[in-house]
């Protein structure tokens, strides 16, 4: 079954016309990735995390392409406006064939100090998620999640 699901995700996007089953499968995978990611940044000091083998390259290109991007807290428009998409699209396409599932839908927190919630989550391509989360980890922005969980565990 996993192989047949994976083959669905390799088809061209224009073959999918709001198929509810496909949307459901994408949602399941995105939520699974969200849970794994949040558990990671809650359990391990984020600065020690490697999300991919290409973290260094992703981070370097992100810093070059978006030197002033406020990766700790931003608005949906910073990623989804026509102007933003025009800047992000070339960045994302640089990783086609380099990062597995680079354009797969992923869930990203708008404010890294908050949890995943309807108001604090946006759907983005996986490479955009990776770029921002790698930057958050390296810049210490995800430390609050780890430190909060660590404090709760120490109180138990």
Wavefront OBJ file of the C-alpha trace (Angstrom):
o trace
v 0.000 0.000 0.000
v 2.800 2.459 0.873
v 4.290 2.019 -2.604
v 0.955 2.770 -4.263
v 0.500 5.856 -2.084
v 4.006 7.066 -2.937
v 3.310 6.585 -6.650
v 0.270 8.841 -6.310
v 2.461 11.654 -5.019
v 4.809 11.452 -7.990
v 2.066 12.174 -10.535
v 1.821 15.675 -12.008
v -0.327 18.015 -9.943
v -2.715 18.660 -12.832
v -3.858 15.024 -12.619
v -5.407 15.730 -9.222
v -8.664 17.642 -9.302
v -9.456 18.069 -5.615
v -9.669 14.323 -5.115
v -10.793 13.965 -1.476
v -8.871 10.711 -1.038
v -5.615 12.300 -2.217
v -6.183 15.355 -0.014
v -6.807 13.038 2.932
v -3.563 11.126 2.295
v -1.586 14.384 1.996
v -3.126 15.589 5.243
v -2.210 12.397 7.075
v 1.403 12.600 5.918
v 1.663 16.318 6.760
v 0.215 15.765 10.243
v 2.547 12.816 10.856
v 5.524 15.004 9.898
v 4.212 17.792 12.137
v 3.996 15.462 15.135
v 7.480 14.050 14.557
v 8.954 17.531 14.165
v 7.322 18.912 17.306
v 8.399 15.856 19.301
v 11.969 16.350 18.066
v 12.222 20.020 19.009
v 10.590 19.202 22.349
v 12.994 16.380 23.163
v 16.399 17.398 21.789
v 18.112 20.774 21.940
v 17.066 22.177 18.541
v 20.562 23.475 17.753
v 21.707 19.824 17.753
v 19.072 18.666 15.247
v 19.745 17.756 11.635
v 16.514 17.664 9.661
v 18.172 16.521 6.409
v 21.605 15.654 5.091
v 21.533 18.993 3.283
v 20.811 21.265 6.267
v 23.987 23.287 5.756
v 23.233 23.964 2.084
v 19.577 24.769 2.755
v 20.504 27.162 5.551
v 23.237 28.867 3.523
v 20.953 29.415 0.520
v 18.112 30.575 2.769
v 20.370 33.175 4.419
v 21.593 34.373 1.010
v 18.100 34.558 -0.480
v 16.258 35.929 2.562
v 18.793 37.749 4.774
v 16.149 39.820 6.578
v 13.351 37.262 6.841
v 11.938 37.182 10.399
v 11.976 33.387 10.709
v 10.870 33.379 14.350
v 7.487 35.027 13.720
v 5.851 36.045 10.459
v 2.482 36.334 8.740
v 0.926 34.104 6.121
v 1.345 36.949 3.608
v 5.125 36.761 4.092
v 4.921 33.369 2.396
v 1.754 33.444 0.319
v 1.407 36.902 -1.246
v 2.130 37.133 -4.978
v 5.289 39.113 -4.218
v 6.458 36.549 -1.641
v 5.708 33.609 -3.911
v 7.782 35.221 -6.644
v 10.774 35.309 -4.267
v 10.223 31.868 -2.741
v 9.509 29.934 -5.953
v 13.089 30.125 -7.358
v 14.490 29.217 -3.936
v 12.230 26.175 -3.684
v 12.957 25.015 -7.226
v 16.703 25.001 -6.514
v 16.074 21.914 -4.394
v 14.067 19.935 -6.941
v 15.834 16.601 -7.216
v 18.093 17.525 -4.286
v 15.698 17.225 -1.336
v 13.194 14.389 -1.242
v 9.584 15.587 -1.313
v 10.841 19.175 -1.615
v 7.400 20.412 -2.658
v 5.288 18.148 -0.452
v 2.742 19.974 1.686
v 4.069 20.581 5.198
v 2.644 22.377 8.213
v 4.618 25.333 9.549
v 4.070 27.398 12.695
v 3.847 31.121 12.029
v 5.128 31.945 15.525
v 7.755 29.454 16.665
v 7.018 30.082 20.347
v 3.503 28.692 19.895
v 2.080 25.270 19.275
v 0.595 24.023 16.051
v -2.950 25.400 15.972
v -5.411 26.612 13.370
v -4.370 30.237 13.925
v -0.641 29.517 14.087
v -0.192 27.073 11.207
v 0.188 27.476 7.463
v 0.639 24.878 4.704
v 3.895 25.354 2.790
v 6.150 23.309 0.493
v 8.482 21.033 2.452
v 11.634 22.928 1.403
v 10.169 26.164 2.754
v 9.347 24.378 6.019
v 12.873 22.959 6.169
v 14.550 26.296 5.434
v 12.618 28.105 8.141
v 12.869 25.359 10.762
v 16.599 24.862 10.162
v 17.065 28.620 10.597
v 14.916 28.606 13.738
v 16.988 25.772 15.190
v 20.328 27.396 14.399
v 19.265 30.833 15.609
v 17.852 29.480 18.879
v 14.243 30.382 18.112
v 12.975 26.843 18.789
v 14.765 26.664 22.136
v 11.655 27.885 23.982
v 9.729 24.748 22.941
v 12.527 22.478 24.153
v 13.081 24.393 27.403
v 9.356 24.475 28.180
v 9.034 20.702 27.741
v 12.206 20.119 29.757
v 10.863 22.276 32.624
v 7.559 20.358 32.616
v 9.429 17.047 32.766
v 11.556 18.235 35.680
v 8.445 19.252 37.625
v 6.889 15.796 37.162
l 1 2 3 4 5 6 7 8 9 10 11 12 13 14 15 16 17 18 19 20 21 22 23 24 25 26 27 28 29 30 31 32 33 34 35 36 37 38 39 40 41 42 43 44 45 46 47 48 49 50 51 52 53 54 55 56 57 58 59 60 61 62 63 64 65 66 67 68 69 70 71 72 73 74 75 76 77 78 79 80 81 82 83 84 85 86 87 88 89 90 91 92 93 94 95 96 97 98 99 100 101 102 103 104 105 106 107 108 109 110 111 112 113 114 115 116 117 118 119 120 121 122 123 124 125 126 127 128 129 130 131 132 133 134 135 136 137 138 139 140 141 142 143 144 145 146 147 148 149 150 151 152 153 154 155 156
